[in-house]
Amino acid sequence: MIPAFALVVGVALGLFLDPTVPLWLQPYLPIAVVAALDAVFGGIRARLDGIFDAKVFVVSFVSNVLVAALVVFLGDKLGVGGQLSTAVVVVLGIRIFGNAAAIRRHVFHA
């Protein structure tokens, strides 16, 4: 119940305050969001499988975001930022959909 409440409060604050993202952070924010979603879906799957550990979730969440941002940063410095951003989104997208399929199978037994 607390995570759902926190989500509602966070969305409401975001809509009310209308924060702006600094220009230097804009290329990394979408990648960080996708990496965070990967960790969240992995956490939900682990919870349904009965192996969830909060410490592992937090480490996974932070490391996913940092590694994804680092890969995009290095890509920008090497001049191939767009290609590495696409690669990160594809890899994380595959993981998200794999976890979503496992969650669906667990919830709907199909």
N, C-alpha and C positions, 0 to 999 in steps of 0.2 A: 504494500500500500504506500509506503514511504517513497519508493522510486517513482511510482505513478504521480504522486502529489508533487514531487520535485520536478518531474517533467512538465507538468501543467504550469507550475510556478515559473520555470525557466522559459517556457514558450511565451507566457504572458508578459514577463519582464522584457523579453526580446522584442515583442511587438510594441510594448509601451515605450521603452527607452529608445528603440530604433538605433542600435549601435552601428558604428561604421568600422569597417575593417581597414587598417592601415595599408597603404599601397604596397609596401614591401612584403606584407603577409598574405596578400591576395592569391598568389600562385600556390601557396602551401595549404590554405584553409580547406579547399575541397578534398585534397588528398588526406588531410588529417581527419576529416569527417568520415570518409570512406574507411580509413583504418580504424577509427573508433567504432563504426558500425560493425566491422568485422569482429572486433573484440566483444561487442555486446551480443551479437548472434552466437558467437562461440560460448559466451557465458550462459546464455539461455539454454543452448544445447547441453552444456555440462550440467546445468541444474536439472534438466529433464532426465539426463542419464544418471543422476545421483552422484556425480563426481565433482561438483562445483566447490571451488576453494576461493575465498575472497582475495587472499594474498596473490594467488596465481592470476586471478582476473585483473587486479589492479596492475600488476607487473606486465601482463599481456597488453592491457589497454595503453599504458604509457609507452611501452616499448614499440608497439605497432605504430603509434602516432609519430614517435621520434624517428624510427627507422624509415618510415614512408616519407617524412619531411626531409630527412637527410638524403635519401635517394634522389628526390626531386631537386634539392639544393645542389647536389653534385652534378646532376644532369644540366641544370642551368649554367653552372660554372664551366662545364665541358661543351656547352652549346647544343646539347641534345635533350633539353628539359622537356620538350613536348613528347618525345618518344618515351622517355623514362616515366613521365607522368602517366602516359597511356598504359605502359607495362604494369605499373603499380596498381592502377585501377582495374586492369584485367585480372591480375593475380588475386587481388583482394575481392573482386567481384565473384570470381570462381569460388573462393572460400565462403563468401557470404551466401551464395546460392546453395552450396553444399550443406552448410549449416542450416539454412532455411528448409531444405529438403529433409534433413534429419529431424528437424523440429516438427515438420508436417507429418512425417511418418510416425513420430512418437505421439503426437496429439491426436491424429485422426486414424492411426493404425492402418494407414494406406500408403 
